[in-house]
């Protein structure tokens, strides 16, 4: 186990959560609230947005716990898989006609978190 890599992955996830939850919220929800979407769609969009923020926070906490307690190594695998799958989703959709996704930090933050965590538990 590599403490530094796991803490790096945890910090990347935490920075992602803070950026997503604060700056991303302001930008995204500003656009959503200014749209003609139905109120329920706006509410569900808010819930979906912050569910992802929560996932990033849980990932940061889990990877920190694993860094300090290597016996918890197995708990890192769902975090790694979730981040890797998210990065692949950003990449596939970005290459498949949604180019704006390649300019957003999601691909890089999730991919970086997955790689650092994988190397950290290796």
Protein Blocks (a to p, Z undefined) as FASTA:
>chain_A
ZZklmmmmmmmmmmmmmmmmmmmmmmmmmmmmmmmbdfklmmmmmmmmmmmmmmmmmmmm
mmmmmmmmmmlmmmmmmmmmmmmmmmmmmmmmmmnopamlmmpmklmmmmmmmmmmmmmm
ZZ
